[in-house]
Structures are given as structure tokens and as C-alpha cells.
């Protein structure tokens, strides 16, 4: 994904009074979600190695995701296609969709990407810039979250429809849109799914993209594009986090505008927001969410399992489940 600067005027609109009434705290799980299990699933992804499209590790990781979700629901399908990059390279792509209560008309869509970036282009060590990242947070943490959500849904099937979508090719190259508003070198899987939904007229009630949510120093600000284009979903997610006592992690301040997998969905009219911790790493003193921080493990060789925590995964997993229970 990519940072953007975007003036935002509606922060006050989304300031939730509930956040002031709930004490920020972490006292263990608030739902049936298991953050430690999610951490283990994330590590299983990392153990395959860098999972950039076109590599054997990419294929093995996809097979693992499909098999694990098949253990949790009978309704698992994939989308396969060949993607042409901006430089003309042909890449095998694979989205994976796990559906719970697949016959339900009313559905909620959760999205995460499972690929990793082929180059550590933001690494401060120039010798690392051409190396592929391991993607413990940027790729594996979302997978861990979703497989652990699958554990809960298998034990207690939801009474309405839940779709867990693992998209491919988010992090391939540059994030600049072309003249048509499409993204020719990244966000491949989300663009493909948004243009090729699982059924005609597929319209989830709302959707949430989860990206980079395993950061041990969890700080999730309201993403500016989400606030402007789907404020009611932002309000629902942050209200749920506050009610669970997680207002210290889900900040009510509006942060940067991010080019991420929610954008193709928003552009197609879906009400999908981005939940992510873009400041991946130790927060410097005087941190301001509207400026790009100087310390960040994003797109570097430092994106490793020791920077990811079960506590952060527990926090986000509780919110993901709490959001569905509150629906």
C-alpha cells in the first residue's frame, strides 16, 4: 500500500463519545478468538519464506491457506488468472474465498492480502533493497487473523453470511493509478474480485480490509479514504473497539489516506474500509499520524515474526468478531 496526504474535514463527525466512556485496557480475550493461535498461523506462512507471486513459496502458501480453510468450511473456492504487470511480466494469481453460511442473503465481507512484496525497497540498508521481504506483518498477520476467525466460525457458525477473502498481488509494485483510475502494478487480487464477484449482484452489507494488524506496537488510526467514502462502517468498527475497551489501540483521530485493497472495492461502490497500522514499528516521540514517520518496518527486511504479537492479533480479532456479533 502507499501513503497519501488528503485533507479530511469529518474527523469530528466520527469522534465517538463511547471512546471517552470506556477505559482503555487489555485484560485478555473478550471473545472466542484466540490470538496465540493466530500468531501460530502467521508463523506457518512465514515459514514458507517470501511469498511473492511467481515463486514456489507463493504456490505452497496458497495451497496451505486453501487446505486450512477447507478444514473449517466446505465452501472454499479460488479465482486463478494470469496478471500482466506494468512492465509486461506475466504472473500467476490466486484469490481464495472461504464462505460461512454460504446460503445466507445478508453477508459481510472481510478481506486480507496474503502475498508479500518482492523487494524491500524501503529498507535503509541499500544492500537489502532488491531482496524479497518475509512479510510477517505485511501479509502473514492477516492470514493468521482469518484462519483463527475460521476456527471460531467452525465451532459456532454465524447466523448470517461471512465471506473471508484472501487476495493476491496487493504488494507487487507501484501504487499509482492510471488515467482510468485502475492500478496497473498492484492491488491485483482486489481489482480482479471487485470486477468478478462470486455471484451476479453480490452486495455485502459492508466490508473490512485487515492489513498489517499484527504490529506489537498497535496503533490503528481511521484511514482517510474510508472516513470520506464509508463513514458509517468506520463508525461501527470504532464503536465496537471502544465497547470492548480497545480505544487505546483504535484511535479516533483520522490519519493518512492509504492506497490499499479497499480502494478497488470503494471504486465499485462497495462499502469497504481499511483497518491497518501503517506505522509498523516503534513510535517516535511526538508522533503525528499525518506525517510519514522516520522509523518503519514496512517494506523492509525487518518485517519479521519478532515484531508481531499475539496481543495485537487478539485485539483485532476480538474487534472483528465483536463487530459481527454487534451487527
C-alpha positions in Angstrom: 0.0 0.0 0.0 1.0 3.6 -0.3 0.6 6.7 1.9 -1.2 9.8 0.6 -1.9 13.2 2.0 -5.5 14.1 1.9 -7.4 16.9 3.7 -10.0 15.5 5.9 -12.8 17.6 7.4 -15.0 15.0 9.0 -12.9 13.8 12.0 -15.4 15.4 14.4 -18.2 13.5 12.7 -16.6 10.3 13.7 -15.5 11.2 17.2 -17.3 8.6 19.2 -18.3 9.6 22.7 -18.2 5.9 23.7 -14.4 6.1 23.4 -14.4 8.6 26.3 -16.6 6.5 28.4 -14.7 3.2 28.1 -11.4 2.7 29.9 -8.6 1.6 27.5 -7.3 -1.7 28.7 -6.2 -5.1 27.7 -7.2 -7.8 30.1 -7.2 -10.8 27.8 -9.6 -12.1 25.2 -13.1 -10.5 25.0 -14.4 -13.1 22.5 -13.8 -16.7 21.5 -11.0 -15.5 19.2 -7.5 -17.0 20.0 -4.7 -14.6 19.3 -2.0 -17.1 20.2 -3.4 -19.5 17.6 -3.5 -16.6 15.0 0.2 -16.0 15.7 1.0 -19.6 15.0 -0.9 -19.5 11.7 1.0 -16.3 10.8 4.3 -18.1 11.5 3.2 -21.0 9.3 3.0 -18.6 6.4 6.4 -17.0 7.2 8.0 -20.5 7.4 7.3 -20.8 3.6 9.6 -17.9 3.0 8.9 -14.8 0.9 5.6 -15.3 -0.9 5.9 -13.0 -3.9 3.8 -14.1 -6.9 5.6 -16.4 -9.3 7.7 -18.2 -6.6 7.4 -21.8 -5.3 6.7 -20.4 -1.8 3.8 -18.4 -3.1 2.2 -21.6 -4.5 2.8 -23.6 -1.3 1.4 -20.8 0.9 -1.8 -20.6 -1.3 -2.3 -24.4 -1.1 -1.9 -24.2 2.7 -4.5 -21.4 3.0 -6.9 -23.3 0.8 -6.4 -26.6 2.8 -6.7 -24.9 6.2 -9.9 -23.1 5.2 -11.3 -26.3 3.8 -10.9 -27.8 7.3 -13.1 -25.0 8.6 -15.8 -24.7 6.0 -16.9 -26.8 3.0 -17.4 -23.6 0.9 -14.0 -22.7 -0.3 -13.2 -21.6 -3.8 -10.5 -19.8 -5.7 -10.0 -17.5 -8.6 -7.0 -18.1 -10.8 -5.8 -15.9 -13.6 -2.6 -14.6 -15.2 -1.8 -11.0 -14.4 0.3 -8.8 -16.7 2.3 -6.2 -14.7 3.1 -2.7 -15.8 6.4 -4.0 -17.1 4.8 -6.8 -19.1 5.7 -9.6 -16.7 3.1 -12.5 -16.6 2.2 -13.6 -13.0 0.0 -16.5 -11.8 -2.6 -15.1 -9.4 -4.9 -16.7 -6.9 -7.6 -15.3 -4.7 -9.2 -17.6 -2.1 -12.7 -17.2 -0.8 -13.9 -19.0 2.3 -17.7 -18.6 2.9 -19.5 -19.3 6.2 -23.3 -19.8 6.0 -23.0 -19.5 2.2 -26.7 -19.6 1.5 -27.5 -16.5 3.6 -28.5 -13.5 1.6 -27.2 -10.9 4.1 -23.4 -11.1 4.0 -20.3 -9.3 5.5 -17.0 -9.3 3.6 -13.7 -9.4 5.3 -10.5 -9.0 3.1 -6.8 -9.5 3.7 -3.9 -10.0 1.3 -1.7 -13.0 1.5 1.2 -12.2 -0.9 4.5 -10.5 0.1 6.4 -7.7 -1.6 9.1 -8.9 -4.0 11.6 -6.1 -2.9 12.5 -4.4 0.4 12.5 -1.1 -1.4 12.0 1.0 1.9 14.9 -0.7 3.7 17.5 1.8 5.0 20.2 -0.7 4.0 20.8 -0.2 0.3 22.1 -3.8 0.0 18.6 -5.1 1.1 16.5 -3.1 -1.3 16.4 -5.7 -4.1 15.7 -8.6 -1.7 12.2 -10.1 -1.1 10.6 -9.4 2.3 9.4 -12.2 4.6 6.2 -10.3 5.4 5.4 -11.3 8.9 3.1 -8.4 9.5 2.6 -7.3 5.9 0.9 -10.4 4.6 1.1 -13.2 7.3 -0.7 -11.4 10.1 -3.9 -11.0 8.1 -3.7 -14.7 7.1 -3.3 -15.6 10.7 -6.2 -13.5 11.7 -8.5 -15.1 9.1 -7.6 -18.7 9.8 -8.2 -18.1 13.5 -11.6 -16.5 12.7 -12.3 -19.7 10.8 -11.7 -21.6 14.0 -14.4 -19.6 15.7 -16.9 -19.9 12.8 -16.4 -23.7 12.6 -17.2 -24.1 16.3 -20.0 -21.6 16.3 -21.4 -21.0 12.8 -22.6 -17.4 12.2 -26.4 -16.9 11.7 -25.7 -14.7 8.7 -23.2 -14.9 5.9 -19.5 -14.2 6.4 -17.0 -14.2 3.5 -13.3 -14.3 4.2 -11.4 -13.2 1.1 -7.6 -13.7 0.7 -6.5 -11.6 -2.2 -3.3 -12.0 -4.1 -0.9 -9.5 -5.7 -1.6 -6.5 -3.4 2.1 -5.6 -2.9 3.7 -6.2 -6.2 4.9 -2.8 -7.5 3.9 0.8 -7.7 0.6 2.1 -6.4 -0.1 5.0 -8.8 -3.4 4.7 -10.6 -3.7 5.1 -14.4 -5.9 7.6 -16.2 -8.9 5.2 -15.8 -8.4 5.0 -12.0 -7.2 1.4 -12.2 -3.9 0.3 -10.5 -1.7 -1.4 -13.2 1.1 -2.6 -10.9 -0.5 -3.5 -7.6 -3.8 -4.4 -5.9 -4.3 -7.1 -8.5 -6.4 -9.5 -6.5 -8.8 -6.9 -5.1 -9.3 -5.4 -8.5 -10.0 -8.8 -10.0 -12.5 -9.8 -7.3 -14.3 -6.5 -7.4 -14.8 -6.9 -11.2 -15.5 -10.7 -10.9 -17.7 -11.2 -7.8 -18.8 -14.7 -6.8 -22.3 -14.2 -8.0 -24.3 -11.6 -10.0 -25.5 -8.8 -7.8 -23.1 -9.7 -5.0 -23.5 -6.8 -2.5 -22.3 -7.4 1.0 -23.8 -5.1 3.6 -20.3 -3.8 4.4 -16.7 -4.9 4.3 -13.5 -4.5 6.2 -9.9 -4.9 4.9 -7.4 -6.0 7.6 -3.8 -5.2 6.7 -0.7 -5.1 8.9 -2.6 -5.7 12.1 -0.1 -7.8 14.0 2.3 -4.9 14.9 3.4 -5.4 18.5 3.0 -1.6 19.0 -0.5 -1.5 17.7 -1.8 2.0 16.7 -4.8 1.9 14.3 -6.0 5.3 13.0 -9.0 5.9 10.9 -7.9 5.7 7.3 -8.9 8.9 5.4 -10.4 7.4 2.3 -12.5 5.1 4.5 -13.7 8.1 6.5 -14.7 10.0 3.4 -16.4 7.2 1.5 -17.8 4.8 4.1 -18.0 6.7 7.3 -20.8 4.6 8.7 -18.6 1.5 8.6 -15.7 3.3 10.3 -18.1 4.4 13.0 -19.4 0.9 13.5 -15.9 -0.6 13.8 -14.5 2.0 16.1 -17.6 1.9 18.3 -17.2 -1.8 18.7 -13.5 -1.4 19.6 -14.4 1.2 22.2 -17.1 -1.0 23.7 -14.5 -3.8 24.0 -12.1 -1.5 25.8 -9.7 -1.1 22.9 -9.9 2.6 22.4 -6.2 2.9 23.2 -5.4 0.9 20.0 -8.2 2.0 17.7 -7.6 5.8 17.7 -10.4 8.2 16.8 -8.0 10.5 15.0 -8.2 10.5 11.2 -4.8 9.5 9.8 -3.4 9.3 6.3 -5.1 8.3 3.1 -3.8 4.9 2.1 -3.8 3.2 -1.3 -4.7 -0.3 -0.3 -7.0 -3.2 -1.3 -10.1 -1.3 -0.1 -9.8 1.2 -3.0 -10.9 -1.1 -5.9 -14.0 -2.0 -3.8 -14.8 1.6 -2.9 -14.5 2.4 -6.6 -17.0 -0.3 -7.5 -19.5 1.0 -4.9 -18.8 -1.4 -2.1 -18.8 0.0 1.5 -15.4 -1.4 2.5 -13.0 0.3 4.9 -9.3 -0.2 5.7 -8.2 -1.3 9.2 -4.4 -1.1 9.3 -1.5 0.0 11.4 0.6 1.9 8.8 3.1 2.9 11.4 4.7 -0.5 11.7 7.5 -0.2 14.2 8.4 1.7 17.4 6.6 5.1 17.6 9.0 8.0 17.8 8.3 10.7 20.4 5.9 13.4 19.2 4.4 11.0 16.6 1.9 12.7 14.3 -0.3 10.4 12.3 -0.5 12.9 9.4 3.2 12.7 8.7 5.2 9.8 7.4 7.3 8.5 10.4 11.0 8.1 10.3 11.0 4.6 11.8 9.0 2.0 10.0 9.5 -1.8 9.2 7.0 -1.5 6.3 8.6 -2.9 3.1 11.9 -3.7 4.8 13.8 -6.8 5.8 12.8 -6.1 9.4 9.3 -7.2 8.9 9.9 -10.4 10.9 8.0 -12.5 13.4 9.6 -10.9 16.4 7.8 -7.7 15.5 4.3 -9.4 15.6 2.4 -10.1 18.8 -0.4 -12.4 19.8 -1.8 -9.5 21.9 -2.3 -7.3 18.8 -3.9 -10.2 16.9 -6.1 -10.8 19.9 -7.2 -7.2 19.9 -8.0 -7.0 16.2 -9.6 -10.5 16.3 -11.9 -9.5 19.2 -13.0 -6.4 17.2 -13.5 -8.5 14.0 -15.7 -10.9 15.9 -17.4 -8.3 18.1 -18.3 -6.3 15.0 -20.2 -9.4 13.7 -21.9 -10.1 17.0 -23.0 -6.5 17.2 -24.4 -6.5 13.7 
